[in-house]
Each structure stands twice: as structure tokens, then as C-alpha cells.
Amino acid sequence: MKSLNCIAISRAALVHNFDQCRQLAGDASILALVKADGYGHGMIDCARIFAECGVAAFGVAEALEGVQLRAAGITLPIFVFAGVIPQTVSAILDAELTPVVVDQTVLPELSRQAQLRQIEVGLHLKLDAGMGRQGTLPADFVALVKAVQALPCLRIEGVLAHLPLSEDRKSNNSSQVLATFTEVTAALSRLVPGKCSLHLANSGGLFYVAGAQLDMIRLGISLYGYYPDGHVGRAAASPPLLQPVMRFATRIIQVRQIPAGSGLGYNHLFTTSRDSTIAVLPVGYEDGYLRCLSNKAQALIGGKRAPVVGRISMNLTLVDITGFDTVQVGDEAVLLGRQGGEEISADDIAGWMQTISYEVLCLFGKLNERVLVD
Ligand SMILES: *Cc1c(COP(=O)(O)O)cnc(C)c1O
């Protein structure tokens, strides 16, 4: 038996988005980020679809996710971006994952275990070219490279950095980070003979940072149908636009007539100002439909926007459908996505929650049952 709450993932939209990004990427190859269970869209399903589309590699946060992808039969390179530490080395090598090395800490263990297995490990080094999060600063980078080269069975396959403000088209930060990245990696070309893959751009880098394509682009949000700068990006983009992949629908479980002046739900956060028709939905913060959406969000019912009224509770949400054409128990209500001619986007919901689409997609997708459609 299935839950009344259901996330539909559009395969066609994933393919469309990949193809759009592919065209923008030019000669650069594409690494698809499938961390966070594919931004809530299903890591394994998404990875299989992107593999069919011709993606070059995948990115995950933890080694565990890479191990799960291997168990699902994914054979392309899988980059581990968070948590390449001595404790995860053996899992990383067993699953033939690509370690992203942020400093020298892990190198002795990586080299030791590579020797034991009589393999050479290709790794990518993370430069902190201005992100200020993970990695090694430019001043210490040559020392990191030399530390790798001093150890047996390790090979530098690539160097990467990350952009902190790529979605902000008014900022000149990205061109500064690109300049730092280019300067540091150019100085390495003598030190690291052979092919070394350089990558900097995320979705914002691909769309908004001229010259950031380099050898590979690491794409997340755009593959899932959203612009890194939300509504602004969508409004400014030229067609064909990215297509949102996720739809979140539920079913109405009660339709009530409530007199004017009634307090609704916990804390009576909303009081009816007129005789009202209220639909009850079996969705709540347990499902990622967070409490902060109370009195703010909207749902689509009968192809029209209906406001969420009162407190969202653990499993129940109320919407005001006063004046709507006949609405019945069992009718569909859409919390995210299209119904009829209307659409609620993850950017709309992010606006109500004061966050970004990324967080909405992770929450909804990870907390509800998913089905793959089209
Ligand atoms: C998540 C992630 C990305 C993808 O960013 P988007 O904005 O979703 O395209 C790229 N690079 C790294 C290192 C990441 O962790």
C-alpha cells in the first residue's frame, strides 16, 4: 500500500535538463552531483538516467553513497567530496571511488593501502581559491602536490576549487576565484606532468561565470530543473528553460464547512473571517512540509491556488478552498509542481521558507515515497 503523499520524478525532465546543460558546457565534460539522494530525487535512479545521457562522472558527499552506487551497478567514476579521511580509505579503495583530497592528512594512509593492494590511486586535490570552506590555501598548495608526489602509488588526476558566489551575477568574486584558480594551476603544470583535469564550475559557474567551464563542470541543481539564483535566474534565462523534475502531490482527506470567526488548528494561528470551506491534507512537517510554511504556503486544488491556513502540524495541513468549484475527498492537491495551468515551484516554496530550492527539494524528496514517471 502506498502513502497518500507522493513525489513524482520526471525522467523526461532530467534528460531535458542534462541536454540543455550539455549544450552550454561545450567541450567540458559533466560530473553530476547525486549527493543528498540526488537532491531528493533518488540517487540511484538519477545516476542511471544521467549515465544513459552520457555523463562523465558522479559526485557524492560521503564514501557510503559511492558504495551504494557501485552496489547498484554504476561503473563510471564517482568522486567523494566530503570525508576522505583515514577511516574511510579502505571503503573508498574497495569501491574504486575517486578521493577528493583536501589536505595532507589522509595521504599516508591512502598511499599505504594503495601499496597493499598494488594499485595506483588517482586523486583530485581541492584548492581553496576563495570558497573558505574545504581545501588547501594557494600558499600551501605546492607543498600538498609535493606531498602526494613523495608517496608511492598516488597520482594527481585533477585539481578543483569551488565558487562561493557563482549565482550572484553582480559580484566580481567568481572572476577573482577563477583568476586565483588559473594562477595556481598554471604554476602546477610543470610540477604535474600529463593530463590533469581542472574543474571549478557548479551550476552557477556554468550559467554565469565566463571562462569557468575548464575541463569539467560539476552540476547539481540545474540537472534537477532549477536555476541557482531561483526566480531571478528563471526570469532572465532564454528558452528552452530548465524543467523542474519533482512534483509533490497528496489527496484531500476531509472537506469542511467552517463558520466565520472560528480559530483553526494549533494556537488558532488563523481565524476565519467568513464562512469558509477548508480542505484537510494528510501532510505535515514530518513530510518536510515544514511548520514555517504555516499561514504562508499555497497548494493547487482543481488547478487553482489555495492558501494554507493555520499551523501546519505533524501530519495535517489546512487549505482554504472557499468558493472553489466542487472539491471532494480524494481529490488531488499539489504542494509542488503543476496542476492544470498553475504551478508552484520549489523557488516559491523556498521564498515562503526563506531558504533556497535546494533545501526544499532535499526535504520533500528524502521524506516521502517517490515514483519515477515518463
Ligand atoms: C554540490 C556541489 C556542486 C553542485 O552545485 P550546484 O549549485 O547544485 O550545481 C558542485 N561542486 C561541489 C564541490 C559540490 O559540493
Ligand as a Chemical Component Dictionary entry (heavy atoms), coordinates in Angstrom:
data_LIG
# 
_chem_comp.id                   LIG 
_chem_comp.type                 NON-POLYMER 
_chem_comp.pdbx_formal_charge   0 
_chem_comp.three_letter_code    LIG 
# 
loop_
_chem_comp_atom.comp_id 
_chem_comp_atom.atom_id 
_chem_comp_atom.alt_atom_id 
_chem_comp_atom.type_symbol 
_chem_comp_atom.charge 
_chem_comp_atom.model_Cartn_x 
_chem_comp_atom.model_Cartn_y 
_chem_comp_atom.model_Cartn_z 
_chem_comp_atom.pdbx_ordinal 
LIG C1 C1 C 0 27.114 20.248 -4.539 1  
LIG C2 C2 C 0 28.336 20.648 -5.259 2  
LIG C3 C3 C 0 28.269 21.152 -6.572 3  
LIG C4 C4 C 0 26.969 21.398 -7.299 4  
LIG O1 O1 O 0 26.449 22.667 -7.019 5  
LIG P1 P1 P 0 25.096 23.167 -7.723 6  
LIG O2 O2 O 0 24.977 24.581 -7.288 7  
LIG O3 O3 O 0 23.990 22.320 -7.200 8  
LIG O4 O4 O 0 25.269 22.995 -9.190 9  
LIG C5 C5 C 0 29.459 21.393 -7.227 10 
LIG N1 N1 N 0 30.650 21.188 -6.619 11 
LIG C6 C6 C 0 30.741 20.743 -5.349 12 
LIG C7 C7 C 0 32.075 20.546 -4.736 13 
LIG C8 C8 C 0 29.590 20.461 -4.631 14 
LIG O5 O5 O 0 29.690 20.015 -3.375 15 
# 
loop_
_chem_comp_bond.comp_id 
_chem_comp_bond.atom_id_1 
_chem_comp_bond.atom_id_2 
_chem_comp_bond.value_order 
_chem_comp_bond.pdbx_ordinal 
LIG C1 C2 SING 1  
LIG C2 C3 SING 2  
LIG C2 C8 DOUB 3  
LIG C3 C4 SING 4  
LIG C3 C5 DOUB 5  
LIG C4 O1 SING 6  
LIG O1 P1 SING 7  
LIG P1 O2 DOUB 8  
LIG P1 O3 SING 9  
LIG P1 O4 SING 10 
LIG C5 N1 SING 11 
LIG N1 C6 DOUB 12 
LIG C6 C7 SING 13 
LIG C6 C8 SING 14 
LIG C8 O5 SING 15 
# 
